[in-house]
C-alpha cells in the first residue's frame, strides 16, 4: 500500500510515517518511480509505534524494542536482551512515577474543588 493509504488506515500523518522510516521504525520498499510501498503488516507496526510513543518512549527506545515484539499481536518475541529489559524496566518506573504525580495533582484539584463548592 502507498503512504497515503497507510496514513488513512492508521490515522497517522504522512509526515510522521516518513519520520518513522527515517528513524528505522518502519520499512518501505520503493517502486521504480520512487514511491513508498508498505506491506499489510505496516498497519500493525504503526499502531504499535503510536502506542509506544503514547507511553512516553522516545524513538531510539522504540527502535530497540520493536525487534523484540511481534506486530500482529504485540506480544514479545524471544530475542529481548537483558540490557533492553533493564532499559524498559527503567521506562516503566518513570511511567509509574508520572502516574503517581498525576494522582497527587488530581487529589489536590479535588480538594480545591470541594473547598470551592463548600463556600
ZALO-720487 format. One record per atom (N, C-alpha, C): residue number from 1; residue in three letters; x, y, z. Coordinates in steps of 0.1 Angstrom, whole numbers, plus 5000, padded with zeros to 4 digits. Example, Ala and Ser with C-alpha at 12.3 -4.5 7.8 and 13.67 -1.06 7.14 Angstrom:
// residues 2
  resi  resn    px    py    pz
     1   ALA  5132  4943  5078
     1   ALA  5123  4955  5078
     1   ALA  5132  4967  5078
     2   SER  5128  4978  5071
     2   SER  5137  4989  5071
     2   SER  5129  5000  5079
// end
This chain:
// residues 119
  resi  resn    px    py    pz
     1   UNK  5008  4988  5000
     1   UNK  5000  5000  5000
     1   UNK  5009  5012  5000
     2   UNK  5004  5023  4995
     2   UNK  5011  5036  4994
     2   UNK  5010  5043  5007
     3   UNK  5018  5053  5009
     3   UNK  5019  5061  5021
     3   UNK  5006  5067  5025
     4   UNK  4998  5072  5015
     4   UNK  4985  5078  5018
     4   UNK  4975  5069  5023
     5   UNK  4975  5057  5018
     5   UNK  4966  5047  5024
     5   UNK  4970  5043  5038
     6   UNK  4983  5041  5040
     6   UNK  4987  5037  5054
     6   UNK  4984  5049  5063
     7   UNK  4985  5061  5059
     7   UNK  4982  5072  5068
     7   UNK  4967  5072  5071
     8   UNK  4959  5069  5061
     8   UNK  4944  5069  5062
     8   UNK  4940  5058  5072
     9   UNK  4946  5046  5070
     9   UNK  4942  5034  5078
     9   UNK  4947  5035  5092
    10   UNK  4957  5043  5095
    10   UNK  4962  5043  5109
    10   UNK  4959  5057  5116
    11   UNK  4955  5067  5108
    11   UNK  4953  5080  5114
    11   UNK  4965  5087  5117
    12   UNK  4976  5083  5111
    12   UNK  4989  5089  5113
    12   UNK  4993  5097  5101
    13   UNK  4998  5109  5102
    13   UNK  5002  5117  5091
    13   UNK  5013  5111  5082
    14   UNK  5013  5115  5070
    14   UNK  5023  5110  5061
    14   UNK  5037  5115  5066
    15   UNK  5037  5127  5071
    15   UNK  5050  5132  5076
    15   UNK  5055  5124  5088
    16   UNK  5046  5119  5097
    16   UNK  5050  5110  5107
    16   UNK  5055  5097  5102
    17   UNK  5049  5092  5092
    17   UNK  5053  5079  5086
    17   UNK  5067  5080  5080
    18   UNK  5070  5091  5074
    18   UNK  5083  5094  5068
    18   UNK  5093  5095  5079
    19   UNK  5089  5101  5090
    19   UNK  5098  5102  5102
    19   UNK  5101  5088  5107
    20   UNK  5091  5080  5109
    20   UNK  5093  5066  5114
    20   UNK  5103  5059  5105
    21   UNK  5101  5061  5092
    21   UNK  5110  5054  5083
    21   UNK  5125  5059  5085
    22   UNK  5126  5072  5086
    22   UNK  5139  5078  5088
    22   UNK  5146  5073  5101
    23   UNK  5138  5070  5111
    23   UNK  5143  5066  5124
    23   UNK  5145  5051  5124
    24   UNK  5141  5044  5114
    24   UNK  5143  5029  5113
    24   UNK  5132  5022  5120
    25   UNK  5121  5028  5122
    25   UNK  5110  5022  5129
    25   UNK  5100  5015  5119
    26   UNK  5101  5019  5107
    26   UNK  5092  5014  5096
    26   UNK  5100  5013  5084
    27   UNK  5097  5002  5076
    27   UNK  5104  5000  5064
    27   UNK  5094  5000  5052
    28   UNK  5098  5006  5041
    28   UNK  5090  5007  5029
    28   UNK  5099  5003  5017
    29   UNK  5094  4995  5008
    29   UNK  5100  4992  4996
    29   UNK  5098  5005  4987
    30   UNK  5106  5006  4976
    30   UNK  5104  5017  4967
    30   UNK  5101  5011  4953
    31   UNK  5091  5018  4947
    31   UNK  5087  5014  4934
    31   UNK  5097  5019  4924
    32   UNK  5097  5015  4911
    32   UNK  5107  5021  4902
    32   UNK  5105  5036  4901
    33   UNK  5093  5041  4903
    33   UNK  5091  5055  4903
    33   UNK  5094  5062  4916
    34   UNK  5099  5055  4926
    34   UNK  5104  5061  4938
    34   UNK  5093  5062  4949
    35   UNK  5081  5057  4946
    35   UNK  5070  5058  4956
    35   UNK  5072  5047  4967
    36   UNK  5068  5050  4979
    36   UNK  5069  5041  4990
    36   UNK  5058  5030  4989
    37   UNK  5061  5018  4991
    37   UNK  5051  5007  4992
    37   UNK  5053  5000  5005
    38   UNK  5042  4999  5013
    38   UNK  5043  4993  5026
    38   UNK  5035  4979  5025
    39   UNK  5040  4970  5033
    39   UNK  5033  4957  5034
    39   UNK  5021  4958  5043
    40   UNK  5012  4949  5042
    40   UNK  5000  4949  5050
    40   UNK  5003  4950  5065
    41   UNK  5014  4944  5069
    41   UNK  5018  4944  5083
    41   UNK  5022  4958  5089
    42   UNK  5024  4967  5080
    42   UNK  5028  4981  5084
    42   UNK  5017  4987  5092
    43   UNK  5005  4983  5090
    43   UNK  4994  4989  5098
    43   UNK  4996  4986  5113
    44   UNK  4998  4973  5115
    44   UNK  5000  4969  5129
    44   UNK  5013  4975  5135
    45   UNK  5023  4976  5127
    45   UNK  5036  4983  5131
    45   UNK  5033  4997  5135
    46   UNK  5026  5005  5127
    46   UNK  5024  5019  5130
    46   UNK  5015  5020  5143
    47   UNK  5005  5012  5145
    47   UNK  4997  5012  5157
    47   UNK  5006  5009  5169
    48   UNK  5015  5000  5168
    48   UNK  5024  4996  5179
    48   UNK  5033  5008  5182
    49   UNK  5038  5015  5172
    49   UNK  5047  5026  5173
    49   UNK  5039  5037  5181
    50   UNK  5027  5040  5177
    50   UNK  5019  5050  5183
    50   UNK  5017  5047  5198
    51   UNK  5014  5035  5201
    51   UNK  5012  5031  5215
    51   UNK  5024  5033  5223
    52   UNK  5036  5030  5218
    52   UNK  5048  5032  5225
    52   UNK  5052  5047  5227
    53   UNK  5049  5055  5216
    53   UNK  5051  5069  5218
    53   UNK  5041  5075  5229
    54   UNK  5029  5070  5229
    54   UNK  5019  5074  5239
    54   UNK  5023  5071  5253
    55   UNK  5031  5060  5254
    55   UNK  5036  5055  5267
    55   UNK  5048  5064  5272
    56   UNK  5052  5073  5263
    56   UNK  5063  5082  5266
    56   UNK  5077  5077  5262
    57   UNK  5078  5066  5254
    57   UNK  5091  5062  5250
    57   UNK  5096  5071  5238
    58   UNK  5109  5073  5237
    58   UNK  5114  5080  5226
    58   UNK  5117  5071  5214
    59   UNK  5120  5077  5203
    59   UNK  5121  5069  5191
    59   UNK  5133  5059  5192
    60   UNK  5144  5063  5198
    60   UNK  5155  5054  5199
    60   UNK  5152  5042  5208
    61   UNK  5144  5044  5219
    61   UNK  5140  5032  5227
    61   UNK  5130  5023  5219
    62   UNK  5121  5030  5212
    62   UNK  5112  5022  5203
    62   UNK  5119  5014  5193
    63   UNK  5130  5020  5187
    63   UNK  5138  5012  5177
    63   UNK  5144  5000  5184
    64   UNK  5148  5001  5196
    64   UNK  5154  4990  5203
    64   UNK  5143  4979  5206
    65   UNK  5132  4984  5210
    65   UNK  5121  4975  5214
    65   UNK  5114  4968  5203
    66   UNK  5111  4974  5192
    66   UNK  5103  4968  5181
    66   UNK  5108  4955  5176
    67   UNK  5121  4952  5175
    67   UNK  5125  4939  5170
    67   UNK  5122  4928  5180
    68   UNK  5119  4932  5193
    68   UNK  5115  4922  5203
    68   UNK  5100  4920  5204
    69   UNK  5092  4926  5196
    69   UNK  5078  4925  5196
    69   UNK  5073  4920  5183
    70   UNK  5063  4911  5183
    70   UNK  5056  4907  5171
    70   UNK  5045  4917  5168
    71   UNK  5044  4922  5156
    71   UNK  5035  4932  5152
    71   UNK  5020  4928  5153
    72   UNK  5017  4916  5148
    72   UNK  5003  4912  5147
    72   UNK  4996  4912  5160
    73   UNK  5003  4907  5171
    73   UNK  4996  4906  5184
    73   UNK  5003  4914  5195
    74   UNK  5014  4921  5192
    74   UNK  5021  4929  5201
    74   UNK  5027  4922  5212
    75   UNK  5027  4909  5212
    75   UNK  5033  4900  5222
    75   UNK  5049  4900  5220
    76   UNK  5056  4898  5231
    76   UNK  5071  4897  5230
    76   UNK  5076  4885  5222
    77   UNK  5087  4887  5215
    77   UNK  5093  4876  5209
    77   UNK  5104  4871  5218
    78   UNK  5112  4862  5214
    78   UNK  5122  4856  5223
    78   UNK  5136  4863  5222
    79   UNK  5137  4874  5215
    79   UNK  5150  4880  5213
    79   UNK  5153  4892  5222
    80   UNK  5145  4895  5232
    80   UNK  5148  4906  5241
    80   UNK  5161  4903  5249
    81   UNK  5169  4913  5250
    81   UNK  5182  4912  5257
    81   UNK  5180  4917  5271
    82   UNK  5189  4912  5280
    82   UNK  5189  4917  5294
    82   UNK  5190  4932  5295
    83   UNK  5198  4938  5286
    83   UNK  5200  4953  5286
    83   UNK  5187  4960  5282
    84   UNK  5180  4955  5272
    84   UNK  5167  4960  5268
    84   UNK  5157  4959  5280
    85   UNK  5157  4948  5286
    85   UNK  5148  4945  5298
    85   UNK  5151  4956  5309
    86   UNK  5163  4958  5311
    86   UNK  5167  4968  5322
    86   UNK  5162  4982  5317
    87   UNK  5165  4986  5305
    87   UNK  5161  4999  5300
    87   UNK  5146  5000  5300
    88   UNK  5138  4990  5296
    88   UNK  5124  4991  5297
    88   UNK  5118  4991  5311
    89   UNK  5125  4984  5320
    89   UNK  5121  4985  5334
    89   UNK  5122  4999  5339
    90   UNK  5133  5006  5335
    90   UNK  5135  5019  5339
    90   UNK  5124  5028  5334
    91   UNK  5120  5026  5321
    91   UNK  5110  5034  5315
    91   UNK  5096  5031  5322
    92   UNK  5094  5019  5326
    92   UNK  5082  5016  5333
    92   UNK  5082  5023  5347
    93   UNK  5093  5023  5354
    93   UNK  5094  5030  5367
    93   UNK  5091  5045  5365
    94   UNK  5096  5051  5354
    94   UNK  5094  5065  5351
    94   UNK  5079  5067  5349
    95   UNK  5072  5059  5341
    95   UNK  5058  5060  5339
    95   UNK  5050  5059  5352
    96   UNK  5054  5049  5361
    96   UNK  5048  5048  5374
    96   UNK  5049  5061  5382
    97   UNK  5061  5067  5382
    97   UNK  5063  5080  5389
    97   UNK  5054  5090  5383
    98   UNK  5052  5091  5370
    98   UNK  5044  5101  5364
    98   UNK  5029  5098  5368
    99   UNK  5025  5086  5368
    99   UNK  5011  5083  5372
    99   UNK  5009  5087  5387
   100   UNK  5019  5084  5396
   100   UNK  5017  5089  5410
   100   UNK  5017  5104  5411
   101   UNK  5025  5111  5403
   101   UNK  5024  5126  5403
   101   UNK  5010  5131  5398
   102   UNK  5005  5124  5388
   102   UNK  4992  5128  5383
   102   UNK  4981  5126  5393
   103   UNK  4982  5115  5400
   103   UNK  4972  5111  5410
   103   UNK  4972  5122  5421
   104   UNK  4985  5126  5425
   104   UNK  4986  5136  5436
   104   UNK  4980  5149  5431
   105   UNK  4983  5153  5418
   105   UNK  4977  5165  5413
   105   UNK  4962  5165  5412
   106   UNK  4956  5153  5408
   106   UNK  4942  5152  5408
   106   UNK  4936  5153  5422
   107   UNK  4942  5147  5432
   107   UNK  4938  5148  5445
   107   UNK  4938  5162  5450
   108   UNK  4948  5170  5447
   108   UNK  4949  5184  5451
   108   UNK  4937  5191  5444
   109   UNK  4935  5189  5431
   109   UNK  4924  5196  5425
   109   UNK  4911  5192  5431
   110   UNK  4909  5180  5434
   110   UNK  4896  5176  5441
   110   UNK  4894  5183  5454
   111   UNK  4905  5185  5462
   111   UNK  4904  5192  5474
   111   UNK  4900  5207  5472
   112   UNK  4906  5213  5462
   112   UNK  4903  5227  5458
   112   UNK  4888  5228  5454
   113   UNK  4884  5219  5445
   113   UNK  4870  5219  5440
   113   UNK  4861  5217  5452
   114   UNK  4863  5208  5461
   114   UNK  4855  5205  5472
   114   UNK  4854  5218  5481
   115   UNK  4865  5224  5483
   115   UNK  4865  5236  5492
   115   UNK  4858  5247  5485
   116   UNK  4860  5249  5472
   116   UNK  4852  5259  5465
   116   UNK  4837  5257  5464
   117   UNK  4833  5245  5463
   117   UNK  4819  5241  5463
   117   UNK  4813  5244  5477
   118   UNK  4821  5242  5488
   118   UNK  4816  5244  5501
   118   UNK  4813  5258  5505
   119   UNK  4817  5268  5497
   119   UNK  4815  5282  5500
   119   UNK  4801  5286  5499
// end
